[in-house]
Amino acid sequence: MCMTNTPDTLSLTQYMLGLLNKRQTRDEIVSELLQKGHDEEFIKSLLHETIKQRYAKMRSQGLVCILAGAIICLLSFALTITSSYTHLSFPFVLYGLTSLGILVIFAGLVKLF
């Protein structure tokens, strides 16, 4: 169901996002908005669309984190190969950057799922 973006709908969407960020459940949000006089079907459909938007944003942030972590790991691999003959910062490059890349990848996976 496609929702029109009227000022009332946009402000209600922002209000719902604020309630979701405060860790309120869907039922609590619906009951709170019903008390304010909104239509139940409209609230449920708008809440569904708001949650879909929130998850899409988290998914895109997660994919960016995974990509950044993969690039860090690839950079670590390249630096390990090129600096393996100098022994200057070999442990930092080998263990530090690889660990950082893996942590960023896991942070992205947490946001993704």
TORKOL-4160 file (C-alpha; in steps of 0.2 Angstrom, whole numbers, padded with zeros to 4 digits, m for minus):
113
<pt num="1" X="0000" Y="0000" Z="0000"/>
<pt num="2" X="0007" Y="0017" Z="m0005"/>
<pt num="3" X="0006" Y="0031" Z="0007"/>
<pt num="4" X="0005" Y="0049" Z="0002"/>
<pt num="5" X="0018" Y="0061" Z="0010"/>
<pt num="6" X="0007" Y="0074" Z="0017"/>
<pt num="7" X="0014" Y="0085" Z="0032"/>
<pt num="8" X="0003" Y="0075" Z="0044"/>
<pt num="9" X="0009" Y="0059" Z="0038"/>
<pt num="10" X="0028" Y="0064" Z="0038"/>
<pt num="11" X="0027" Y="0071" Z="0056"/>
<pt num="12" X="0017" Y="0055" Z="0061"/>
<pt num="13" X="0031" Y="0044" Z="0053"/>
<pt num="14" X="0044" Y="0054" Z="0063"/>
<pt num="15" X="0035" Y="0052" Z="0079"/>
<pt num="16" X="0033" Y="0033" Z="0076"/>
<pt num="17" X="0052" Y="0032" Z="0072"/>
<pt num="18" X="0055" Y="0041" Z="0089"/>
<pt num="19" X="0044" Y="0029" Z="0098"/>
<pt num="20" X="0053" Y="0014" Z="0089"/>
<pt num="21" X="0070" Y="0021" Z="0095"/>
<pt num="22" X="0063" Y="0022" Z="0113"/>
<pt num="23" X="0061" Y="0003" Z="0111"/>
<pt num="24" X="0042" Y="0003" Z="0112"/>
<pt num="25" X="0033" Y="m0012" Z="0104"/>
<pt num="26" X="0021" Y="m0011" Z="0090"/>
<pt num="27" X="0006" Y="m0013" Z="0101"/>
<pt num="28" X="0011" Y="0001" Z="0112"/>
<pt num="29" X="0013" Y="0013" Z="0097"/>
<pt num="30" X="m0003" Y="0008" Z="0090"/>
<pt num="31" X="m0013" Y="0010" Z="0107"/>
<pt num="32" X="m0004" Y="0027" Z="0110"/>
<pt num="33" X="m0009" Y="0034" Z="0092"/>
<pt num="34" X="m0027" Y="0027" Z="0094"/>
<pt num="35" X="m0028" Y="0037" Z="0110"/>
<pt num="36" X="m0024" Y="0052" Z="0100"/>
<pt num="37" X="m0038" Y="0049" Z="0088"/>
<pt num="38" X="m0030" Y="0041" Z="0073"/>
<pt num="39" X="m0038" Y="0028" Z="0062"/>
<pt num="40" X="m0032" Y="0010" Z="0067"/>
<pt num="41" X="m0030" Y="0004" Z="0049"/>
<pt num="42" X="m0020" Y="0019" Z="0044"/>
<pt num="43" X="m0009" Y="0018" Z="0059"/>
<pt num="44" X="m0005" Y="0000" Z="0056"/>
<pt num="45" X="m0001" Y="0002" Z="0037"/>
<pt num="46" X="0009" Y="0018" Z="0041"/>
<pt num="47" X="0019" Y="0008" Z="0055"/>
<pt num="48" X="0022" Y="m0006" Z="0043"/>
<pt num="49" X="0029" Y="0006" Z="0030"/>
<pt num="50" X="0039" Y="0015" Z="0044"/>
<pt num="51" X="0047" Y="m0001" Z="0050"/>
<pt num="52" X="0051" Y="m0006" Z="0032"/>
<pt num="53" X="0060" Y="0011" Z="0030"/>
<pt num="54" X="0070" Y="0009" Z="0046"/>
<pt num="55" X="0075" Y="m0009" Z="0041"/>
<pt num="56" X="0080" Y="m0003" Z="0024"/>
<pt num="57" X="0091" Y="0010" Z="0031"/>
<pt num="58" X="0099" Y="m0002" Z="0043"/>
<pt num="59" X="0102" Y="m0014" Z="0029"/>
<pt num="60" X="0111" Y="m0001" Z="0019"/>
<pt num="61" X="0122" Y="0004" Z="0033"/>
<pt num="62" X="0126" Y="m0014" Z="0036"/>
<pt num="63" X="0131" Y="m0017" Z="0018"/>
<pt num="64" X="0142" Y="m0001" Z="0019"/>
<pt num="65" X="0151" Y="m0008" Z="0035"/>
<pt num="66" X="0153" Y="m0025" Z="0027"/>
<pt num="67" X="0161" Y="m0017" Z="0011"/>
<pt num="68" X="0172" Y="m0006" Z="0022"/>
<pt num="69" X="0178" Y="m0020" Z="0032"/>
<pt num="70" X="0182" Y="m0030" Z="0016"/>
<pt num="71" X="0192" Y="m0016" Z="0009"/>
<pt num="72" X="0201" Y="m0015" Z="0026"/>
<pt num="73" X="0205" Y="m0033" Z="0025"/>
<pt num="74" X="0211" Y="m0032" Z="0007"/>
<pt num="75" X="0222" Y="m0017" Z="0011"/>
<pt num="76" X="0229" Y="m0027" Z="0026"/>
<pt num="77" X="0233" Y="m0042" Z="0014"/>
<pt num="78" X="0241" Y="m0030" Z="0001"/>
<pt num="79" X="0252" Y="m0022" Z="0015"/>
<pt num="80" X="0256" Y="m0038" Z="0023"/>
<pt num="81" X="0262" Y="m0045" Z="0006"/>
<pt num="82" X="0272" Y="m0029" Z="0002"/>
<pt num="83" X="0279" Y="m0026" Z="0019"/>
<pt num="84" X="0284" Y="m0044" Z="0023"/>
<pt num="85" X="0302" Y="m0041" Z="0018"/>
<pt num="86" X="0305" Y="m0025" Z="0029"/>
<pt num="87" X="0298" Y="m0031" Z="0046"/>
<pt num="88" X="0294" Y="m0013" Z="0051"/>
<pt num="89" X="0276" Y="m0014" Z="0055"/>
<pt num="90" X="0272" Y="m0032" Z="0051"/>
<pt num="91" X="0263" Y="m0037" Z="0066"/>
<pt num="92" X="0252" Y="m0021" Z="0066"/>
<pt num="93" X="0248" Y="m0023" Z="0048"/>
<pt num="94" X="0245" Y="m0042" Z="0049"/>
<pt num="95" X="0235" Y="m0043" Z="0065"/>
<pt num="96" X="0229" Y="m0025" Z="0068"/>
<pt num="97" X="0221" Y="m0021" Z="0052"/>
<pt num="98" X="0215" Y="m0038" Z="0049"/>
<pt num="99" X="0206" Y="m0038" Z="0066"/>
<pt num="100" X="0199" Y="m0021" Z="0063"/>
<pt num="101" X="0192" Y="m0026" Z="0046"/>
<pt num="102" X="0184" Y="m0042" Z="0053"/>
<pt num="103" X="0177" Y="m0032" Z="0067"/>
<pt num="104" X="0169" Y="m0019" Z="0055"/>
<pt num="105" X="0162" Y="m0034" Z="0045"/>
<pt num="106" X="0154" Y="m0041" Z="0060"/>
<pt num="107" X="0147" Y="m0024" Z="0065"/>
<pt num="108" X="0139" Y="m0023" Z="0047"/>
<pt num="109" X="0132" Y="m0041" Z="0049"/>
<pt num="110" X="0124" Y="m0035" Z="0066"/>
<pt num="111" X="0116" Y="m0021" Z="0057"/>
<pt num="112" X="0111" Y="m0032" Z="0042"/>
<pt num="113" X="0102" Y="m0045" Z="0052"/>
